[in-house]
Amino acid sequence: MSKHRKKFIAFVDKAMADGEKMAPEELMFTYKGILYPATVCSPEVFKALESFEARNDDVFLAGYPKSGTNWVGQIITDLVDASAKHNEDTNSTDDELEEFPYLEVGDAEKYQRMANLPSRRVMFTHLVPRNLPKSVFKNKAKILLLIRNPKDVATSFYHFSNGLSPLRSYKSWDDYFKAFMSGQIPWGSYFDYVFEWNEYADDENVMAITYEELKENRALGVKRISEFFELNLTEQEIQEVVDKSSFEAMKENSQRTHGEFGKVLFRKGGVSDWKNLFSEDDNQEMDRTFEERLGVTKLGEKLKYGVYCKA
C-alpha cells in the first residue's frame, strides 16, 4: 500500500475512534455560521487556511458532501498520476498526496507543509466559495465543481451520518430531513452551497459536472475532466482511468484504499435511491425549495431536477 493511502486510512481510523468516545453534543462545532465535525476540522485549521497560497496549476475538486467527491477525486488523482509520468522531473505523487486530500481537514500546520509540495497539487473541498482562501480565485486555480441532485444527496448523507461515528446520527429519517432542509448538518445547507457556487458557473477556471452525467457516460466525463485540467493524456491513458473508476471496481478495492471507512463510503453509488425514503410531503417540500432557491440558476438547470427528482 502506498504511503499516502496509509496516512489517509490512519487519519480516518483515528477520527472514527475519537468520534465513538465523544458525546453527541461534542461532535460538531460552528464556524462562520456553518457546522463542521470536530474530529477532522477545527477553528484553528480554518484560521490557518485563510493564508494558504494556491497556485495556478493546482487541481481542485469542489463538491457538497455525498455528491461523489471521493469517487471523482480518485478519478482526478489517477489522471494526474498518469500525466506526471510524462514529466521525468516530477516527484512521485505518493509524496504529493501524503497530506489528507480535503483542504479543510487536518491540522493547522498542514498548509506550511503543503507549501513545500511539488506541483501539481490535488485538493478536494466541501467549502462554499466565500470560505475558500482568496488566493484560489486570485491565482486562477482550476476548479472542477461536482454537483448531484439534492434528493440523492440527502439520502446518501443520511445513511453516511448514521454509519460514521464522527457525525451525528439520527433516530429517524424525519429528524434527519428537517436538519437537512434547515442546513443544520456538517458543511451547511446544500441549497446555499449550490447557490453560492452558481456565481462562478461561467468562470473560465471553473467547470461544473454532474454526478448523474458521469454515471451515464463515465468515459466522456473522464475525458472532459482531463481536457479541462490540460493533462495531455492519450486515449489509452484516459481509458485506463475509466476502467479503474467504475463504482463496482472502487467498492471492491475500498478496503485497500480507504480501510474500514470504505464500508460506509461506498454504499450504492446509484441514482434515484431517494425513492426509498422520501414521503409525498418530503417531495413537495424539497421541490418547492429547489424551485425557490435554484430553479432559475444555471447550476439548477444543469442538475435536470425534473428528470432525476420527480416521483
C-alpha positions as CSV (number, residue, x, y, z in Angstrom):
1,M,0.0,0.0,0.0
2,S,1.3,3.4,-0.9
3,K,2.4,5.9,1.8
4,H,-0.3,8.4,1.2
5,R,-3.0,5.7,1.5
6,K,-1.6,4.5,4.8
7,K,-1.8,8.1,6.1
8,F,-5.3,8.6,4.8
9,I,-6.5,5.4,6.5
10,A,-4.8,6.2,9.8
11,F,-6.3,9.6,9.8
12,V,-9.8,8.4,9.2
13,D,-9.4,5.5,11.7
14,K,-8.4,7.9,14.4
15,A,-11.4,10.2,13.6
16,M,-13.7,7.3,13.9
17,A,-12.2,6.1,17.2
18,D,-12.4,9.7,18.6
19,G,-16.0,10.0,17.5
20,E,-17.0,6.9,19.4
21,K,-15.7,8.4,22.6
22,M,-17.5,11.8,22.2
23,A,-20.9,12.8,23.4
24,P,-23.4,13.8,20.6
25,E,-23.2,17.5,21.5
26,E,-19.3,17.4,21.2
27,L,-19.2,16.1,17.7
28,M,-19.9,19.4,15.9
29,F,-18.7,23.0,16.2
30,T,-19.8,26.1,14.3
31,Y,-17.5,28.4,12.3
32,K,-18.9,31.4,10.4
33,G,-22.4,30.0,10.9
34,I,-21.7,26.5,9.4
35,L,-21.4,23.2,11.3
36,Y,-18.3,21.1,10.9
37,P,-17.2,17.8,12.5
38,A,-14.8,18.4,15.4
39,T,-12.8,15.2,14.9
40,V,-11.5,16.3,11.5
41,C,-11.8,20.1,11.4
42,S,-11.1,22.9,13.9
43,P,-11.4,26.7,14.2
44,E,-7.5,26.8,14.2
45,V,-7.4,25.0,10.9
46,F,-9.9,27.4,9.3
47,K,-7.9,30.4,10.5
48,A,-4.7,29.0,9.2
49,L,-6.4,28.1,5.9
50,E,-7.0,31.8,5.2
51,S,-3.3,32.3,4.4
52,F,-3.0,29.3,2.2
53,E,-1.4,30.2,-1.1
54,A,-2.9,28.5,-4.1
55,R,-1.0,28.0,-7.4
56,N,-2.4,28.4,-10.8
57,D,-1.6,24.8,-11.6
58,D,-3.3,23.4,-8.5
59,V,-6.1,20.9,-9.2
60,F,-9.2,21.5,-7.1
61,L,-12.3,19.4,-6.8
62,A,-15.2,21.1,-5.1
63,G,-18.4,19.3,-4.1
64,Y,-21.0,19.2,-1.4
65,P,-20.7,16.1,0.9
66,K,-22.1,12.9,-0.7
67,S,-22.1,14.4,-4.2
68,G,-19.5,11.8,-5.3
69,T,-16.3,13.7,-4.3
70,N,-14.4,10.5,-3.2
71,W,-15.3,8.8,-6.5
72,V,-14.4,11.8,-8.7
73,G,-11.4,12.6,-6.5
74,Q,-9.9,9.2,-7.3
75,I,-10.6,9.8,-11.0
76,I,-8.7,13.1,-10.8
77,T,-5.9,11.6,-8.8
78,D,-5.4,8.8,-11.3
79,L,-5.5,11.3,-14.2
80,V,-2.8,13.5,-12.6
81,D,-0.7,10.4,-11.8
82,A,-0.9,9.4,-15.5
83,S,0.1,12.9,-16.6
84,A,3.0,13.1,-14.1
85,K,4.6,10.0,-15.8
86,H,5.2,12.2,-18.9
87,N,7.4,14.5,-16.8
88,E,10.6,12.9,-15.6
89,D,11.3,15.9,-13.3
90,T,8.0,15.4,-11.4
91,N,8.4,13.8,-8.0
92,S,6.3,10.7,-7.0
93,T,2.7,11.5,-6.4
94,D,3.0,9.4,-3.2
95,D,4.7,12.5,-1.8
96,E,2.3,14.9,-3.3
97,L,-0.7,13.1,-1.8
98,E,0.8,12.5,1.6
99,E,-1.5,15.2,3.1
100,F,-5.1,14.3,3.6
101,P,-6.7,15.5,0.3
102,Y,-9.6,17.6,1.8
103,L,-8.3,21.1,2.1
104,E,-10.1,22.0,5.3
105,V,-9.4,18.7,7.0
106,G,-6.3,18.1,9.2
107,D,-4.1,20.2,11.5
108,A,-3.2,23.9,11.4
109,E,0.4,23.2,10.3
110,K,-0.8,21.4,7.2
111,Y,-0.6,24.4,4.9
112,Q,3.0,25.1,5.8
113,R,3.9,21.5,4.7
114,M,1.8,21.8,1.6
115,A,3.8,24.9,0.5
116,N,6.8,22.6,0.1
117,L,5.0,20.1,-2.1
118,P,5.7,20.0,-5.8
119,S,3.1,20.7,-8.5
120,R,0.6,19.5,-9.4
121,R,-1.1,19.5,-6.0
122,V,-4.5,17.8,-5.9
123,M,-7.0,19.0,-3.4
124,F,-10.7,18.4,-2.6
125,T,-13.0,20.6,-0.7
126,H,-16.6,20.8,0.6
127,L,-16.4,24.5,1.3
128,V,-18.6,27.3,-0.1
129,P,-16.5,29.7,-2.2
130,R,-16.6,32.5,0.3
131,N,-14.8,30.3,2.8
132,L,-12.0,29.2,0.5
133,P,-8.7,31.1,0.6
134,K,-8.8,34.2,-1.6
135,S,-5.7,33.0,-3.4
136,V,-7.7,30.2,-5.0
137,F,-9.6,32.7,-7.2
138,K,-6.9,35.4,-7.3
139,N,-4.3,33.0,-8.7
140,K,-6.9,31.4,-11.1
141,A,-6.5,27.8,-9.9
142,K,-8.8,25.4,-11.9
143,I,-11.8,24.0,-10.1
144,L,-13.9,21.1,-11.1
145,L,-17.3,21.7,-9.4
146,L,-19.2,18.4,-8.8
147,I,-23.0,18.7,-8.2
148,R,-25.6,16.0,-7.6
149,N,-29.4,16.1,-7.3
150,P,-30.4,17.1,-3.8
151,K,-32.7,14.1,-3.1
152,D,-30.0,11.6,-3.7
153,V,-27.5,13.8,-1.7
154,A,-29.9,13.9,1.2
155,T,-30.5,10.1,1.1
156,S,-26.8,9.3,0.9
157,F,-25.9,11.8,3.6
158,Y,-28.5,10.2,5.9
159,H,-27.0,6.7,5.6
160,F,-23.5,8.1,5.8
161,S,-24.3,10.0,9.0
162,N,-25.8,7.0,10.7
163,G,-22.8,4.8,9.8
164,L,-20.0,7.1,10.8
165,S,-19.2,7.9,14.4
166,P,-17.7,11.4,13.9
167,L,-21.0,12.6,12.6
168,R,-24.4,13.0,14.4
169,S,-26.7,10.0,13.9
170,Y,-30.5,10.3,13.6
171,K,-33.3,8.3,15.2
172,S,-35.5,8.7,12.2
173,W,-35.5,9.9,8.6
174,D,-37.9,12.6,9.6
175,D,-35.5,14.0,12.1
176,Y,-32.7,14.0,9.6
177,F,-34.8,15.5,6.8
178,K,-35.6,18.5,9.0
179,A,-31.9,19.0,9.7
180,F,-31.0,18.7,6.0
181,M,-33.6,21.2,4.9
182,S,-32.6,23.7,7.5
183,G,-28.9,23.3,6.8
184,Q,-28.1,22.1,10.3
185,I,-25.7,19.4,9.1
186,P,-22.0,19.2,8.5
187,W,-20.8,21.7,5.9
188,G,-24.1,23.5,6.0
189,S,-27.0,23.9,3.5
190,Y,-27.0,22.1,0.2
191,F,-29.1,24.9,-1.3
192,D,-26.7,27.6,0.0
193,Y,-23.8,25.6,-1.4
194,V,-25.1,25.3,-5.0
195,F,-26.5,28.8,-4.9
196,E,-23.1,30.3,-3.9
197,W,-21.2,28.3,-6.4
198,N,-23.6,29.4,-9.2
199,E,-21.9,32.8,-9.1
200,Y,-18.8,31.1,-10.5
201,A,-20.6,28.9,-13.1
202,D,-19.4,31.0,-16.0
203,D,-15.8,31.4,-14.7
204,E,-13.3,30.1,-17.3
205,N,-11.4,28.4,-14.5
206,V,-14.4,26.5,-13.2
207,M,-16.1,23.5,-14.9
208,A,-19.3,22.1,-13.5
209,I,-20.1,18.5,-14.0
210,T,-22.9,16.4,-12.5
211,Y,-22.7,13.1,-10.8
212,E,-25.6,11.9,-13.0
213,E,-23.9,12.7,-16.3
214,L,-20.7,10.9,-15.1
215,K,-22.8,7.8,-14.2
216,E,-24.5,7.9,-17.7
217,N,-21.3,8.3,-19.6
218,R,-18.2,7.9,-17.5
219,A,-15.8,7.7,-20.5
220,L,-16.9,11.1,-21.8
221,G,-16.8,12.7,-18.4
222,V,-13.3,11.5,-17.6
223,K,-12.1,12.8,-21.0
224,R,-13.7,16.2,-20.3
225,I,-12.0,16.4,-16.9
226,S,-8.6,15.5,-18.4
227,E,-9.0,18.2,-21.0
228,F,-10.2,20.8,-18.5
229,F,-7.1,20.4,-16.4
230,E,-4.9,20.2,-19.6
231,L,-3.3,16.9,-18.6
232,N,-2.4,16.0,-22.2
233,L,-3.2,12.3,-21.9
234,T,-3.5,9.7,-24.7
235,E,-6.8,8.0,-25.4
236,Q,-5.4,4.8,-23.9
237,E,-4.3,6.5,-20.7
238,I,-7.7,8.0,-20.3
239,Q,-9.4,4.7,-20.9
240,E,-7.2,3.0,-18.3
241,V,-8.6,5.6,-15.7
242,V,-12.1,4.9,-17.0
243,D,-11.7,1.2,-16.5
244,K,-10.5,1.6,-12.9
245,S,-13.2,4.1,-11.9
246,S,-16.4,2.1,-12.1
247,F,-18.2,2.1,-8.7
248,E,-18.0,-1.7,-8.6
249,A,-14.2,-1.6,-9.0
250,M,-13.8,1.1,-6.4
251,K,-16.1,-0.6,-3.9
252,E,-14.2,-3.9,-4.4
253,N,-10.9,-2.1,-3.8
254,S,-12.2,0.1,-0.9
255,Q,-10.7,-1.8,1.9
256,R,-7.2,-1.2,0.4
257,T,-7.8,2.4,-0.5
258,H,-10.0,3.6,2.5
259,G,-9.8,1.0,5.2
260,E,-12.9,0.4,7.3
261,F,-14.1,3.8,6.1
262,G,-14.7,2.2,2.7
263,K,-17.5,0.1,4.0
264,V,-19.5,3.3,4.8
265,L,-18.2,5.4,1.9
266,F,-19.1,3.0,-1.0
267,R,-22.7,2.0,-0.3
268,K,-24.8,2.0,-3.5
269,G,-23.4,4.7,-5.9
270,G,-26.6,4.9,-7.9
271,V,-29.3,7.3,-8.9
272,S,-32.8,7.6,-7.5
273,D,-32.2,5.9,-4.2
274,W,-34.3,8.7,-2.7
275,K,-37.5,7.0,-3.7
276,N,-36.9,4.5,-0.9
277,L,-37.1,7.2,1.8
278,F,-39.0,10.3,0.6
279,S,-42.6,10.8,1.6
280,E,-45.0,12.8,-0.6
281,D,-44.7,15.7,1.9
282,D,-40.9,15.4,1.7
283,N,-41.1,15.6,-2.1
284,Q,-43.3,18.6,-2.1
285,E,-41.1,20.5,0.4
286,M,-37.9,19.8,-1.5
287,D,-39.5,20.5,-4.9
288,R,-40.7,23.9,-3.6
289,T,-37.4,24.8,-2.0
290,F,-35.4,23.8,-5.1
291,E,-37.6,25.9,-7.3
292,E,-37.3,28.9,-5.0
293,R,-33.6,28.7,-4.5
294,L,-32.1,27.1,-7.6
295,G,-34.8,26.7,-10.2
296,V,-33.7,29.6,-12.5
297,T,-30.0,29.3,-11.9
298,K,-27.5,27.8,-14.4
299,L,-26.4,25.1,-12.0
300,G,-30.1,24.4,-11.1
301,E,-30.8,23.8,-14.8
302,K,-27.7,21.6,-15.2
303,L,-29.0,19.3,-12.4
304,K,-32.0,18.3,-14.5
305,Y,-34.2,18.3,-11.5
306,G,-37.3,17.3,-13.5
307,V,-35.5,14.2,-14.7
308,Y,-33.9,12.9,-11.5
309,C,-36.1,14.3,-8.7
310,K,-39.7,13.9,-9.8
311,A,-41.6,10.9,-8.3
